[in-house]
Amino acid sequence: MRKIREGVATGLAQADEARRFALPPRFEVEIVHQHHGRSFKTGFYPGMRRVDERSLVFESADFYEVLRMFLFVGY
């Protein structure tokens, strides 16, 4: 029984390591809207940079901030 428990513990520890992956140090998201009105609204998100009337770029080192931005812009 002890060997089974040790084997399970080892397997679970290795599985946890296998699920992890390295995230890049920074994220850059480019959004291109079909309509300039949607781009105008999306451009109000903090840190959003306008490229042209339909295109925006968002950069962050925080992955969760990128997820929040996607919720704001509706993706």
Secondary structure, DSSP 8 states (H G I E B T S, - for coil): -HHHHHHHHHHHHHHHHHH-----S-EEEEEE-SSHHHHHHHTTSTTEEE-SSSEEEEEES-HHHHHHHHHHHT-
